[in-house]
Amino acid sequence: MSPAARKSPRTRGPSSYTRLHDHRRSPRTPPSTVPVSPAGRDPLPLAGRTLLVTGVSRRIGIGHAIACRAADYGASIVAHHYRPHDASQPWGADDIDAVMDSIRSHLVGPARLVDIPADLAAPGEPARVVEHAAAAAGHLDALVCNQAMSSPDGSLSEMTEAVLDAHWAVDARASILLAQAFAAQEGFASPAPSGSARRRGSIVFLTSGQGLGPLPGEIAYAAAKAAIAGLTPTISEELIDAGITVNTVNPGPVDTGYVTEADREATAVMFPQGRWGEPDDAARLITWLLTDEARWITGQVINSEGGFARWRPLTAAPRRRRTCAPCMPHPTARPATPTHFDRNFRIDPEPRRF
């Protein structure tokens, strides 16, 4: 495909996939010529496999980091994105062509990149995304549900049916239906073989830290993410006989480009490692769960927060509010703490009032 064709305008909509295409192959060393390390670890543990990862719309986001690291491990990537969501948020939308070009630069040997725009809240879209991804790739070996709705949200007193339903549709329902469609692929129809080859697929959901502390002002988000964490053992049980492992990751507080120096100073006491999480911190764990090294792990909810101490009181900071990127869980202080800090990045010298 010519560069001009790749830069052509895209149409988007619930059933529009006009931009589903293969990107150019990387000139990196083919997997067959890369030796296994002396420790016996394959440097390309995902070679020959295809991963569908949702919510890949910003170069500074977790979805992009997952796609890049999986590509570094040899995987072919199907990247879902929904740019209109980011365009409606304070941080704005990224250039999707630039996002895909960045992922393409990580591809190894014959690995390919396909991207699919879709609104996963629309009826039937999760199944259609998996269908188109599988048709383009031949078969999907792994699924990472990284999509999330960021706002609007609110406290219990201001919650509405519409907001609850919107978060449920994106943060929970879409992930469940993506997993359903992924497991329905023909390659998983027969019973899984015994022995080390038993695992034939893997799913990773993303949740937040709602089980470790409160998320003030995020009733809808916390409810939907809690549903995914709570369903993990059940979905794992249903799919293990097909050879599919299912796990959920809470990536902890991750800086996706909105954290200022004032923010860092105010929250420094909460981060014993001296920094916020980075997108690749989450990507390292999530991508590892897709490899054979993690074949024995299923049904788990894993908190990866770098020692984040949400119970420590904040340093006083100027009153302000900032809304963060989707699926980036953030610190919350106990109600008795004199300062208030939630995932929507509101730092107040006094508790929030509505």
Summary of the structure (lengths in Angstrom):
residues: 354
radius of gyration: 20.2
end to end distance: 53.7
largest distance: 61.6
contacts: 1213
relative contact order: 0.14
helix: 36%
strand: 13%
